[in-house]
Amino acid sequence: MKMFLISDNVDTYTGMRLAGVEGVVVHREEELREELGKVFRDKEIGIVLLTEKFGRDFPEIINEVKMSHRTPLFVEIPDRHGTGRGKNFITDYVNQAIGLKL
């Protein structure tokens, strides 16, 4: 299984290439949809890394992809500007998921 990156910036792409992860840089919605189509056709790709900016700019596309496909696994990663998530992101996520305050 391969890992593949879809990034919105060259810096993240370059860093992941140095780590051996192939990928592409896209900026527009139609480019993102085209690359996702290629990912679904390549059965060797098991994990797709997406920069968090796509989740902010195109949430309907990212949510649809995550909810309607079992494979590959989609993981949003921070880019060179850091994460857009709050300080207590994981705790808040668990609280929402199971309804318990930790």
Backbone hydrogen bonds, N-H to C=O, Kabsch-Sander energy under -0.5 kcal/mol:
donor,donor_aa,acceptor,acceptor_aa,energy
2,K,44,E,-3.2
4,F,47,I,-2.3
5,L,22,E,-2.3
6,I,49,L,-3.0
7,S,5,L,-0.5
7,S,24,V,-2.7
13,Y,9,N,-1.5
14,T,10,V,-2.9
15,G,11,D,-2.4
16,M,12,T,-2.4
17,R,13,Y,-2.3
18,L,14,T,-2.1
19,A,15,G,-0.9
20,G,17,R,-1.6
21,V,16,M,-2.9
22,E,3,M,-0.7
22,E,20,G,-0.6
24,V,5,L,-2.1
26,V,7,S,-2.7
32,L,28,R,-2.1
33,R,29,E,-2.5
34,E,30,E,-2.0
35,E,31,E,-2.4
36,L,32,L,-2.4
37,G,33,R,-2.0
38,K,34,E,-1.7
39,V,35,E,-2.2
40,F,36,L,-2.3
41,R,37,G,-1.4
42,D,38,K,-1.3
43,K,41,R,-1.0
45,I,42,D,-1.4
46,G,2,K,-3.0
46,G,44,E,-0.5
47,I,2,K,-1.7
48,V,73,L,-3.3
49,L,4,F,-3.2
49,L,47,I,-0.5
50,L,75,V,-2.9
51,T,6,I,-1.4
52,E,77,I,-2.2
54,F,51,T,-1.8
55,G,51,T,-0.6
56,R,52,E,-1.5
57,D,53,K,-2.9
58,F,54,F,-2.9
61,I,58,F,-0.5
62,I,58,F,-2.1
63,N,59,P,-2.8
64,E,60,E,-1.7
65,V,61,I,-2.4
66,K,62,I,-2.5
67,M,63,N,-2.3
68,S,64,E,-2.0
69,H,65,V,-1.0
73,L,46,G,-2.6
75,V,48,V,-2.8
75,V,73,L,-0.5
77,I,50,L,-3.0
79,D,82,G,-1.0
82,G,79,D,-2.2
89,F,86,G,-1.3
92,D,88,N,-2.7
93,Y,89,F,-2.4
94,V,90,I,-2.4
95,N,91,T,-2.4
96,Q,92,D,-2.3
97,A,93,Y,-2.2
98,I,94,V,-2.6
99,G,95,N,-1.8
102,L,100,L,-0.6
